[in-house]
């Protein structure tokens, strides 16, 4: 049973269920943290990079 569950999770991961979101997550988190310390323009630019990465990765 565990083998089938693991295979299903791997199949969903590579079929497009969040790879772009996982790659973009550090940029979004860093942008949110930077927004607290610096002007919002700087943090929003970093978070925007994460959005572009998420949109660019097709799966």
C-alpha positions as CSV (number, residue, x, y, z in Angstrom):
1,X,0.0,0.0,0.0
2,X,2.8,2.4,0.9
3,X,4.5,1.8,-2.5
4,X,1.3,2.8,-4.4
5,X,0.8,5.9,-2.3
6,X,4.5,6.9,-2.9
7,X,4.1,6.3,-6.6
8,X,0.9,8.4,-6.7
9,X,2.6,11.3,-4.9
10,X,5.6,11.2,-7.3
11,X,3.3,11.0,-10.3
12,X,1.3,14.0,-9.2
13,X,4.5,16.0,-8.4
14,X,5.9,15.5,-11.9
15,X,2.5,15.9,-13.6
16,X,2.2,19.5,-12.6
17,X,1.0,19.7,-9.1
18,X,3.2,22.3,-7.6
19,X,6.8,22.2,-8.9
20,X,6.7,25.8,-9.9
21,X,5.1,26.8,-6.5
22,X,7.8,24.9,-4.6
23,X,10.6,26.6,-6.6
24,X,9.0,30.0,-6.2
25,X,8.3,29.7,-2.4
26,X,11.8,30.9,-1.2
27,X,11.4,34.1,-3.3
28,X,7.9,34.8,-2.0
29,X,9.0,34.2,1.6
30,X,12.1,36.4,1.3
31,X,10.0,39.1,-0.3
32,X,7.6,39.1,2.6
33,X,10.4,39.2,5.1
34,X,12.2,42.0,3.2
35,X,8.9,44.0,3.2
36,X,9.1,44.3,6.9
37,X,12.6,45.8,7.0
38,X,12.9,47.8,3.8
39,X,10.5,49.8,1.6
40,X,7.8,47.7,0.0
41,X,9.2,48.2,-3.5
42,X,12.2,46.1,-2.7
43,X,10.2,43.2,-1.1
44,X,7.6,43.3,-3.8
45,X,10.3,43.0,-6.5
46,X,11.7,39.9,-4.8
47,X,8.2,38.4,-4.4
48,X,7.5,39.3,-8.1
49,X,10.5,37.3,-9.1
50,X,8.8,34.3,-7.4
51,X,5.6,34.9,-9.3
52,X,7.5,35.0,-12.6
53,X,9.3,31.8,-11.8
54,X,6.0,30.1,-10.9
55,X,4.4,31.3,-14.1
56,X,7.4,30.3,-16.2
57,X,7.7,26.7,-15.0
58,X,5.0,24.8,-16.9
59,X,4.5,22.0,-14.4
